[in-house]
Amino acid sequence: MPVTVRLPGALRDVTGGETKLTASGSTLRAVIADIDRRHPGFAARVLDPSGGLRSYINIYIGEEDARARGGSDASVPEGSEVMVIPAMAGGR
Amino acid sequence: MSGLTPQLVRERVRGTILERIGETPLVPLHRIGAGLRGELWAKIESANPGGSVKDRPGLWMVLAAEEEGRLRRSRTVLDATSGNTGVALAMVCAVRGHALELCMPDKASIERKRIIRAFGAKLVLTDPLEGTDGAIREAQRMAAAERERYVYVDQYSNPANPLAHQLGTGPEIWEQTARRVTHFVAGVGTSGTIVGVSAALRPKGVRIVAVQPDDPLHGIEGWKHMPTAIRPAIWDERAADEHRVMATDEAIAMAKRLAREEGIFSGVSGGAAVASAVAVAREESGRIVVLIADGGERYLSTPLWE
């Protein structure tokens, strides 16, 4: 089930410069695993060692915060847009 | 140049809340510092009235624009900020009677937005995927499009930012340590703190340690991963004797220790700075001063304190 994933500039180094990807998976974890297969190291940047979302990253599925929908277990409807956003930013 | 001095700043803000900016406490870290070669002291910047170290440059940048005659009442102060500078500028502009607009990445923490709006400032929300750099580009675009309307204070390029630390934070630390400070440790965001304190204390033999996040995607609010970010014009690597990096997970763990062991409720950047200072104090002796930029209250809606 294809979904669009938009990434912050801070993850360009692991995706070869891409900030908009198409991925498949019915849960957030599956979508992340799909990207990780093409861009090894991606999952480790957004998930902590226990498989949860890193505390300093927010992921939105459409307009909804993935944490409110089960974190990495959140379901991702076909055709939705997933946004990965740094929770913090530099320079204040 | 504005010709700002600490005396002039004091005169301009006398009798207002802005008079309470600076002269923040310096406290020893007895438990976290136990058993280390160096002695750890923390400069608690959450004691500023706006709640962070950014009150200092916020005040100096606005007063500098006033002194230079750029800030007539019909003009609007403009800057890009993801948080603490915005709060500081909003507080200062409320007192000084200036309109303020701030470019900020959308989906920044709700506390920031509400505090800034409470002071009467207007927010221009920018693409969250572009982070602070996207907010900077939008502020640059707005300033160029309406030159007469905006006074773009530009904390990343404004010499009044490091000057606030050169003539304020640095000399305070020198006096508060009875002139015995040997090291100063702080994170790099705009770099105003490191560059300014370095100008004040390095000539006195103090070793300056600058710390950055170890990854472009990090959770250390206010710090910049310089190799991948827009480089602030005021930044000069030579201001520091030593450059270190810090991981977000280690910073969060230290922020939690600060609360539980020292009673200091810090933001993650404070945890990052103290964890770096601990690493320095393991290796070197002396009186090591570390700057804790803000308090943990400002991050309660984020997952960091869950």
Boltz contact constraints between the chains, C-beta under 6 A:
constraints:
  - contact:
      token1: [A, 6]
      token2: [B, 129]
      max_distance: 6.0
  - contact:
      token1: [A, 8]
      token2: [B, 129]
      max_distance: 6.0
  - contact:
      token1: [A, 10]
      token2: [B, 216]
      max_distance: 6.0
  - contact:
      token1: [A, 10]
      token2: [B, 217]
      max_distance: 6.0
  - contact:
      token1: [A, 11]
      token2: [B, 217]
      max_distance: 6.0
  - contact:
      token1: [A, 45]
      token2: [B, 217]
      max_distance: 6.0
  - contact:
      token1: [A, 55]
      token2: [B, 303]
      max_distance: 6.0
  - contact:
      token1: [A, 55]
      token2: [B, 304]
      max_distance: 6.0
  - contact:
      token1: [A, 56]
      token2: [B, 219]
      max_distance: 6.0
  - contact:
      token1: [A, 56]
      token2: [B, 248]
      max_distance: 6.0
  - contact:
      token1: [A, 85]
      token2: [B, 107]
      max_distance: 6.0
  - contact:
      token1: [A, 85]
      token2: [B, 128]
      max_distance: 6.0
  - contact:
      token1: [A, 86]
      token2: [B, 131]
      max_distance: 6.0
  - contact:
      token1: [A, 86]
      token2: [B, 217]
      max_distance: 6.0
  - contact:
      token1: [A, 87]
      token2: [B, 302]
      max_distance: 6.0
  - contact:
      token1: [A, 88]
      token2: [B, 219]
      max_distance: 6.0
  - contact:
      token1: [A, 88]
      token2: [B, 221]
      max_distance: 6.0
  - contact:
      token1: [A, 89]
      token2: [B, 82]
      max_distance: 6.0
  - contact:
      token1: [A, 89]
      token2: [B, 105]
      max_distance: 6.0
  - contact:
      token1: [A, 89]
      token2: [B, 131]
      max_distance: 6.0
  - contact:
      token1: [A, 89]
      token2: [B, 132]
      max_distance: 6.0
  - contact:
      token1: [A, 90]
      token2: [B, 132]
      max_distance: 6.0
  - contact:
      token1: [A, 90]
      token2: [B, 189]
      max_distance: 6.0
  - contact:
      token1: [A, 90]
      token2: [B, 223]
      max_distance: 6.0
  - contact:
      token1: [A, 90]
      token2: [B, 224]
      max_distance: 6.0
  - contact:
      token1: [A, 90]
      token2: [B, 229]
      max_distance: 6.0
  - contact:
      token1: [A, 91]
      token2: [B, 132]
      max_distance: 6.0
  - contact:
      token1: [A, 91]
      token2: [B, 189]
      max_distance: 6.0
  - contact:
      token1: [A, 91]
      token2: [B, 190]
      max_distance: 6.0
  - contact:
      token1: [A, 91]
      token2: [B, 224]
      max_distance: 6.0
  - contact:
      token1: [A, 92]
      token2: [B, 54]
      max_distance: 6.0
  - contact:
      token1: [A, 92]
      token2: [B, 81]
      max_distance: 6.0
  - contact:
      token1: [A, 92]
      token2: [B, 82]
      max_distance: 6.0
  - contact:
      token1: [A, 92]
      token2: [B, 83]
      max_distance: 6.0
  - contact:
      token1: [A, 92]
      token2: [B, 84]
      max_distance: 6.0
  - contact:
      token1: [A, 92]
      token2: [B, 85]
      max_distance: 6.0
  - contact:
      token1: [A, 92]
      token2: [B, 189]
      max_distance: 6.0
  - contact:
      token1: [A, 92]
      token2: [B, 222]
      max_distance: 6.0
